[in-house]
Amino acid sequence: MISVIFHLKLNEMIPVVNRFLIHKYYNGVTVWPFVLMRHKALKDNLVFMNHEKIHLRQQIELLVLPFYIWYLLEFIVRLFQYKNWDLAYRNISFEREAYANEKDLNYIKKRPFWVFRNYL
């Protein structure tokens, strides 16, 4: 398995369908290089997959581990700010960028480096 990961191009993803790995209120989670999703049909959903590709790019830009640290810390700050789990989640800069651009299927091709900072 590790050899498979090292041979991937940075922008490639490995889709994994397993409804037990994802909380029932979410459709998917991206943990580079995997895109975990609740339902097989999501693999064909271009908007969903584009949203997750944006997260892959964000994770690569921050060298993966710092992405998760930043994501968690920003979520905690937003949770104190909004006092609402869903509002906190949707206002994380990474999520704001992904939701704002998920319908633009060419976004990844023209996306500037570290542009998520514009969504802080």
N, C-alpha and C positions, 0 to 999 in steps of 0.2 A: 504493500500500500504506500509506504513512504517513497519508494522509487517512482510510483505513478505521480505523486505530488511534485517531485523535483523535476519531472519531465514536462510538466504543464507550462504553457506560456502564462505569463502573469495575469492576463485578462481572461483566461479560460476558467470555467467553473465546472464543478461536479454536482449535478442535481441528485438529491436524495429525497425520496418520498417516504415519509413515515409519520402518520398522524399522531403517534404517541410521543414524538420528540418535540412537538410544537404545542404551546398552550392553545387552548380552544379559541381564544379571542384573536389569534394571529394566524395569518396564512403561511408565513415563512420567516426564516431567519437565515442570514448569510454569515457563515463562519469560514473565512477564506481557507481553502478554495471551494468549500461546499455551500450549496444552496439547499437548505432543508425546507421541505414544504409538506403541508398537510395532505394535499390531494394531487393525484397524478395529472389532472387536467390543468393544473397551474403551469406545468412545463410548456404548454402551448399558449399560455396567456402572455402575449408580447409585452403588455404594460407591466404586469407583475415581474416578468423576467428582466425587463429594462430597469425597474426599480432596484432589483437585487444586483444587477450589473453596476449600477451607480455605487452601491455599498461596497462591492468588490474593489472598485477603483479607489474609493475612500480608504479602505483598509490597506491597500497596496501603498498608497501615498504616505500613510503614517506608519508603514512597516509593521502592520498587523496588530501586534500587542498594544502599542500606544493608542491605536484606534479604540480598542475595547476599554482601556482606562479612561480616555477622554469621554467616550460614549456614556459610561457609567457615572462619571463625575458630573457631566452635564445633565444627565437624567435626574440625579439627586438635586442639583441646583434648581432645575425646572419644576421638580416635585414640590420643593419648598415655595417656589415662586407661584405656581398655579394651584397647589393643594388638590390636584386632580391627576390621577395616573395617566389617563388618555391624553389630556392636554400637555402634560409633561413630556410624554413620549413623542407626540406630534410636533413639539417645539424644539426637540433636539436638532441642532444645526444639520447633522447628517440626514435626519429624516425630512427636515424641511426641504433640503436640496433634492432628495430623492422623490418626494411627493410632487414638488413643483415641476420636475422635469421628466417624470416617468412616462408621460404620453409622447414625448419627443424621442422617437426611436433612433434618431441620429445624434442625440445629445452626447453620448460617450465619445463620439468621433471629434466633436468640437469643444469638449469640456476643458476649461483651463485647469492647470495644476492648483490644488488646494482651494478651489473655488467655494468649498463648503464654508469657509470663513465668512463669506458674504452673507451667510444665513444665520450668523450668531445673533 
